[in-house]
Amino acid sequence: MGEVNIRNIRLFIAYDGTNYLGWQIQPKGPTIQGVLETLLTKLLGHKVRLKVAGRTDTGVHALCQVAHFLTLSHKPLEVIFKALNAMVSPDICIWKVEEVDFKFHSQRDTLKKTYVYYVYNYPVRNPLVRLYSHWVPEKLDINAMKACLPLLIGEKDFASFRKSGTDIKTTVRTIYSASLKRVTGMKHMLAFEIAGKGFMRYMVRNIVGLLIEVGKGKLGIEDVQRIIESKDRKVAPPPAPPQGLVLKKIEYPPIKVIDSYPKFKIEL
Amino acid sequence: MGEVNIRNIRLFIAYDGTNYLGWQIQPKGPTIQGVLETLLTKLLGHKVRLKVAGRTDTGVHALCQVAHFLTLSHKPLEVIFKALNAMVSPDICIWKVEEVDFKFHSQRDTLKKTYVYYVYNYPVRNPLVRLYSHWVPEKLDINAMKACLPLLIGEKDFASFRKSGTDIKTTVRTIYSASLKRVTGMKHMLAFEIAGKGFMRYMVRNIVGLLIEVGKGKLGIEDVQRIIESKDRKVAPPPAPPQGLVLKKIEYPPIKVIDSYPKFKIEL
């Protein structure tokens, strides 16, 4: 009784970003962080501060977002899981709660992040996919787009794909893989998947914006090369819109998991 | 000039039913018919009344809804198409406008209607599919469900699947086919597809509600047989919720199409 035992709790979260101003808390409107911190603070009886793996922007979705917080509460993981899911609105789901090694840090320890960007490529709009894809009516040359993907791989200075007007320490990032595929079972849907050590804000959407211009035949592979080498945001096309983007996966080195709820392996 | 020429205009419509009280106009809130009749009336300068192939209920979606109306307007199809799509909200799309044979009737002439019902079958909720599928956390026995499908085929009295409290002339309907499949490319998603000459209100959702009980192991194939033969709505389980249902296709006998916009073949 009364033993002081600080627990490090890791949350796995999926959300539909349509109605949120992104992950990070801010005064202008609802955010995922804001909603979850309010509920956790209420539930655990002390101010909870979440650290997160990927701060998604307004309108961006997540299937596997990872966040963690410290608590002195003894509440069982099952209670935290059930209470959170009972209180959030249906566009958010906390699909696993874990107690992990005290040293685990959701942001700092990330090995690999995977994002998917969905493009609905058909002359006619489809209202049933509008919230989770970007509609491009012009026929895209998928092979031309694919030919550019090798230019993205490796440790490079991706300054051309940073968010306009942002000031960051370094624009060097490492991209491990990039692919473009038709989604089987979903008519006219393309999925661009990219994995890397980390991404700058707007980086994936800026890359997709550029690839779409290639697909439309407005730019060639040599333009993509030139734009990357210029390291100048101003020469690249505007970003693709947020609703096509999904944070799909966050990978970490093996860590000690003390307990988890639910126990079974989950794959969304 | 001034020639009186009544045109019969056929519309192909897709919509996300989430924010509508179904197709049919009603005073309580927005409906697809209400929205489209208001816009067409404004556009064509006379009261427009739409007849429709399938009156979908509150929250039900459509990829291929078909409606028609008569007009004296000479407005080109391209103008009607572009004006309608510019005025509707993004959850509705009119994807083809045709001038057809004067005798065509969208409701009366239907040969075959195809509906799909999506079930997300996984212990964990997925916020990204919640608006277009029904979440069933219990593991479903798909083979047991499939074994019941032959019982649905043919011309039968489907009184057990009518909407409670409705009074209709006959509860005999003809079902041509029914299938249940895992959706390739969409994890944990099942699609129940059913085609028939026509359906009663709630019929597809009542069938799905029954099949889910079979999948959960609460009912067997002999119970399904008994429930169908009872012709009694009260012995069947409640309907599955509306958001999983999509009106996928309406088929007609070949008819004379005088003109269409756009001209190319469309497959959503």
Contacts between the chains, C-beta under 8 A, distances in Angstrom:
chain1	res1	chain2	res2	distance
A	14	B	125	7.8
A	14	B	126	6.2
A	14	B	127	5.4
A	14	B	128	6.9
A	15	B	127	5.5
A	16	B	127	4.4
A	16	B	128	5.7
A	16	B	130	7.4
A	61	B	128	5.9
A	63	B	126	7.5
A	63	B	128	6.7
A	85	B	125	7.6
A	90	B	125	7.5
A	90	B	127	6.5
A	90	B	130	5.5
A	91	B	127	4.9
A	91	B	130	7.3
A	92	B	127	6.1
A	93	B	124	6.8
A	93	B	125	4.5
A	93	B	126	6.9
A	93	B	127	5.2
A	95	B	124	4.5
A	95	B	125	7.4
A	122	B	268	7.8
A	123	B	262	7.1
A	123	B	264	7.2
A	123	B	266	7.8
A	124	B	93	6.8
A	124	B	95	4.5
A	124	B	262	8.0
A	124	B	266	5.5
A	124	B	268	6.7
A	125	B	14	7.8
A	125	B	85	7.6
A	125	B	90	7.5
A	125	B	93	4.5
A	125	B	95	7.4
A	126	B	14	6.2
A	126	B	63	7.6
A	126	B	93	6.9
A	126	B	268	5.5
A	127	B	14	5.4
A	127	B	15	5.5
A	127	B	16	4.4
A	127	B	90	6.5
A	127	B	91	4.9
A	127	B	92	6.1
A	127	B	93	5.2
A	128	B	14	6.9
A	128	B	16	5.7
A	128	B	61	5.9
A	128	B	63	6.7
A	128	B	132	6.2
A	128	B	246	7.2
A	130	B	16	7.4
A	130	B	90	5.5
A	130	B	91	7.3
A	131	B	131	7.6
A	132	B	128	6.2
A	183	B	185	5.1
A	184	B	184	4.8
A	184	B	185	4.0
A	185	B	183	5.1
A	185	B	184	4.0
A	185	B	185	3.4
A	185	B	186	5.8
A	186	B	185	5.8
A	186	B	186	7.1
A	187	B	267	6.7
A	187	B	268	6.9
A	246	B	128	7.2
A	262	B	123	7.1
A	262	B	124	8.0
A	264	B	123	7.3
A	266	B	123	7.8
A	266	B	124	5.5
A	267	B	187	6.8
A	268	B	122	7.8
A	268	B	124	6.7
A	268	B	126	5.5
A	268	B	187	6.9
